[in-house]
Amino acid sequence: MAAPQSDPSLSSPSSPSSPSPLKTIAVVGLGTMGTGITEVLARAGREVIGIDVSEAQAARSLAALEASTARAVARGKLTEQERAGLLARVRTGTDLSAAADAGLVIEVVPESYDIKHQVLRELDGIVGPETILATGTNALSVTRLAADSARPERVLGLHFFNPAPAMKLIEVVSSVLTAPSAVAAVTDLAIELGKEPVAVGDRPGFVADGLLFGYLNQAAAMYEAKYASREDIDAAMRLGCGLPMGPLALLDLIGIDTARTVLDAMYAESRDRLHAPAPILKQLSEAGLTGRKSGRGFYTYEAPGSATVVRDALTPLDGAAPAPGRTVRSVGVAGSGTMASGIAEVFAKAGYEVVLAARSEEKAQAAKARIGKSLDRSVGKGRMSAEAAARTLDLITPAGSYDAFADVDLAVEAVAEDLEVKRQLFATLDKVCKPGAVLATTTSSLPVVACARATSRPQDVIGMHFFNPAPAMKLVEVVRTVLTAEDVHATVREVCGRVGKHAVDCGDRAGFIVNALLFPYLNNAIKMVEEHYASLDDIDAAMKLGGGYPMGPFELLDVVGLDVSLAIEKVLHREFRDPGLAPAPLLEHLVAAGCLGRKTGRGFREYARR
């Protein structure tokens, strides 16, 4: 089997006599990203010249490439012959002059202007006049790097995502100096590599990291403020938003020092407080606790470089007995909309007797009928038997008055997201519910304590924020006020477990965990479009392909509803009084025009009327 060579002299490989400009590509910097890019290029048939200042690092890069391709053979993704050809197309060394014949040079050296300037200046004297120089930076100004080059028109950004072989997104970054022909050449290359290129302008973070790192920073600040535990913050974003990783685990993977560098660059540009690095990022970085690579960051790992989290002083105790809760046998659900019927279905499936009360008997019956249709769909999909569905539906008693809650042990309201409406309802529940009953609100943005103060028993009031659709979504945010009794909190945690939901604890402030982290991210995406920085489609593609999001921000906004999104943005802005949280004017204009998303047929995009 042919093997790649590791020799500073870089003996010439066999290659076509007249290679096209981007058939031979040099990669400068053979860390994790450089090694991944090398593999991507070699897999696509390119001759790759890998260069690193460290001979030992070049050797490690080759070993990693050999191991990665061996795994690909074992999984049937490559044949031995293809692997041999791939490895034969790779040469490594330590001399930058080996890049002389490359049509494209991609530098992925450390995120430092000084280091990158030095590499680009040296390349000016080595490569030909038509060679494209690409920087892999995700935090530094491409324009500033290009301006220092002898031929700035051929310098651009080519931002791969880690791990490069698996991640489909490449951000192609143009400065005001970049020649369109250079952009076209690398865009064509990205497509030939099987990637999806997104064209963006030059600003720190570009699209994907520009949106991602603001969100990660807010999560770090939330943890630093002791608002929620690291485990609950991460679980909330995984289960509430469908993300592959929680933000604190992702910071550990990226590297806390790297995140701080990116945020520093973003803040220098934007002066937006949302980008000002949370102090904990500086503290962890300066202590050498940079995440997985050091063995400790927000979490503690088995060893430096390991992905295995181990117990530390902050890890919750397994099976720790909470305070004893109250007995819950029957549940009242107030409301007749989608959320109310979904919550009633969840409780009935778990065997609870449910009273589903609405403002009229007719509305309550319609809500029960909706649950019946949902159960029928579950039967049709083989998720439950017809007998189990019938038993579940029999556990639900519709009622046209909240007086029917007289004997329930837990009352959960899911009425309109209007504080006055909720306060009036809680005043009613206070009168009709028996002493000791737990009273819960499903609000996603309003103060739970305001509902509690509408009763004579604020210690019995708590937030239970279910996510829509309630039967499918596993998360419940359990929101304690400063007045909530310990046994009420314990009761709700126990009930969440019985209905198969994952409970996360948080305090009573706007947005709780999920919305407080999600909606500023969505708002920032809208601002990118307002500033004509990138298109809706490119932003959605960048976040799905580069961030692992199940939906792009504009897809999600149209699903949630622009009016709902605007209301949550206003609550967050009012609570935290941060100018960066002010709703984007474009969002306000669309809502004023009645363009509310899928439910009206038009939001950020247009939809076929049903």
QUICOR-V63979 format. One record per residue. N is the residue number from 1. PHI is phi in whole degrees, -180 to 180 (NA if undefined). Layout:
n = (N N)
phi = (PHI PHI)
//
This chain:
n = (1 2 3 4 5 6 7 8 9 10 11 12 13 14 15 16 17 18 19 20 21 22 23 24 25 26 27 28 29 30 31 32 33 34 35 36 37 38 39 40 41 42 43 44 45 46 47 48 49 50 51 52 53 54 55 56 57 58 59 60 61 62 63 64 65 66 67 68 69 70 71 72 73 74 75 76 77 78 79 80 81 82 83 84 85 86 87 88 89 90 91 92 93 94 95 96 97 98 99 100 101 102 103 104 105 106 107 108 109 110 111 112 113 114 115 116 117 118 119 120 121 122 123 124 125 126 127 128 129 130 131 132 133 134 135 136 137 138 139 140 141 142 143 144 145 146 147 148 149 150 151 152 153 154 155 156 157 158 159 160 161 162 163 164 165 166 167 168 169 170 171 172 173 174 175 176 177 178 179 180 181 182 183 184 185 186 187 188 189 190 191 192 193 194 195 196 197 198 199 200 201 202 203 204 205 206 207 208 209 210 211 212 213 214 215 216 217 218 219 220 221 222 223 224 225 226 227 228 229 230 231 232 233 234 235 236 237 238 239 240 241 242 243 244 245 246 247 248 249 250 251 252 253 254 255 256 257 258 259 260 261 262 263 264 265 266 267 268 269 270 271 272 273 274 275 276 277 278 279 280 281 282 283 284 285 286 287 288 289 290 291 292 293 294 295 296 297 298 299 300 301 302 303 304 305 306 307 308 309 310 311 312 313 314 315 316 317 318 319 320 321 322 323 324 325 326 327 328 329 330 331 332 333 334 335 336 337 338 339 340 341 342 343 344 345 346 347 348 349 350 351 352 353 354 355 356 357 358 359 360 361 362 363 364 365 366 367 368 369 370 371 372 373 374 375 376 377 378 379 380 381 382 383 384 385 386 387 388 389 390 391 392 393 394 395 396 397 398 399 400 401 402 403 404 405 406 407 408 409 410 411 412 413 414 415 416 417 418 419 420 421 422 423 424 425 426 427 428 429 430 431 432 433 434 435 436 437 438 439 440 441 442 443 444 445 446 447 448 449 450 451 452 453 454 455 456 457 458 459 460 461 462 463 464 465 466 467 468 469 470 471 472 473 474 475 476 477 478 479 480 481 482 483 484 485 486 487 488 489 490 491 492 493 494 495 496 497 498 499 500 501 502 503 504 505 506 507 508 509 510 511 512 513 514 515 516 517 518 519 520 521 522 523 524 525 526 527 528 529 530 531 532 533 534 535 536 537 538 539 540 541 542 543 544 545 546 547 548 549 550 551 552 553 554 555 556 557 558 559 560 561 562 563 564 565 566 567 568 569 570 571 572 573 574 575 576 577 578 579 580 581 582 583 584 585 586 587 588 589 590 591 592 593 594 595 596 597 598 599 600 601 602 603 604 605 606 607 608 609 610)
phi = (NA -70 -125 -66 -94 -123 -151 -58 -79 51 -61 -71 -85 -76 -150 -57 -69 -130 -67 -71 -53 -110 -88 -112 -130 -101 -119 -105 106 -113 -76 -58 -69 -61 -65 -64 -64 -57 -64 -59 -67 -67 -61 -89 89 -84 -81 -120 -109 -94 -130 -143 -63 -105 -64 -65 -68 -60 -65 -63 -63 -63 -62 -65 -66 -63 -67 -64 -72 -65 -64 -64 -65 -61 -89 80 -84 -136 -90 -61 -66 -66 -62 -61 -65 -61 -66 -70 -85 -110 -125 -132 -177 -117 -100 -64 -65 -65 -83 -56 -98 -76 -85 -146 -119 -112 -98 -134 -80 -54 -73 -143 -57 -60 -66 -68 -59 -62 -63 -67 -64 -64 -65 -54 -90 -113 -86 -76 -65 -96 -66 -88 -109 -114 -100 -93 -59 -119 -135 -98 -77 -65 -61 -63 -68 -67 -62 -87 -89 -67 -133 -62 -67 -102 -100 -149 -102 -135 -98 -81 -118 -94 -81 -57 -64 -95 -82 -82 -81 -132 -91 -99 -107 -103 -100 -67 -98 -72 -74 -56 -65 -68 -62 -62 -65 -76 -65 -61 -61 -58 -65 -64 -79 83 -100 -114 -79 -124 -85 -138 -87 -95 -152 -55 88 53 -92 -61 -72 -60 -86 -67 -72 -63 -64 -63 -63 -65 -65 -63 -66 -62 -67 -61 -78 60 -72 -153 -74 -61 -65 -72 -61 -67 -64 -60 -77 -71 -84 -84 -121 72 -81 -69 -141 -75 -65 -75 -64 -68 -60 -63 -70 -65 111 -65 -66 -63 -61 -64 -61 -63 -66 -58 -66 -65 -68 -60 -84 -95 55 -86 -60 -65 -98 -70 -55 -58 -52 -63 -67 -66 -62 -66 -61 -71 -86 80 -95 -96 114 -55 -64 -101 93 -159 -151 -69 -114 -110 -116 -58 -163 -54 89 -81 -97 -86 -79 -119 -64 -138 -64 -96 -71 -61 -71 -68 66 -63 -74 -76 -61 -62 -99 -92 -76 -125 -113 -128 -130 -105 -119 -100 133 -134 -86 -61 -67 -62 -66 -64 -67 -59 -62 -60 -68 -67 -60 -85 96 -79 -75 -122 -103 -105 -109 -136 -73 -150 -61 -62 -66 -66 -65 -64 -66 -65 -62 -63 -64 -59 -66 -64 -66 -62 -64 -64 -64 -61 -90 78 -86 -156 -82 -63 -66 -64 -64 -65 -64 -63 -65 -66 -77 -102 -112 -77 -146 -97 -148 -73 -61 -68 -86 -56 -111 -74 -91 -140 -112 -119 -95 -140 -97 -58 -81 -138 -62 -67 -62 -68 -62 -63 -65 -67 -63 -67 -60 -59 -81 -94 -82 -69 -59 90 -68 -87 -112 -125 -111 -98 -52 -106 -150 -95 -70 -64 -64 -67 -68 -62 -72 -80 -115 -92 -136 -60 -67 -93 -103 -151 -96 -129 -88 -78 -114 -92 -80 -58 -64 -96 -80 -85 -92 -134 -86 -97 -113 -93 -93 -69 -105 -66 -73 -60 -71 -69 -60 -62 -61 -68 -59 -66 -63 -57 -62 -68 -93 80 -106 -96 -92 -123 -94 -156 -88 -89 -143 -54 84 52 -91 -64 -68 -67 -96 -76 -74 -61 -62 -64 -64 -67 -64 -63 -63 -60 -70 -56 -86 57 -79 -156 -85 -53 -64 -68 -67 -61 -64 -61 -77 -74 -85 -96 -112 73 -75 -68 -138 -72 -60 -80 -60 -67 -58 -68 -74 -64 108 -69 -68 -63 -62 -64 -62 -68 -60 -65 -64 -63 -64 -68 -73 -95 54 -101 -55 -66 -95 -61 -55 -61 -54 -60 -64 -63 -65 -65 -65 -61 -84 81 -92 -105 113 -60 -67 -109 90 -154 -143 -75 -128 -101 -128 -68 -72 -94)
//
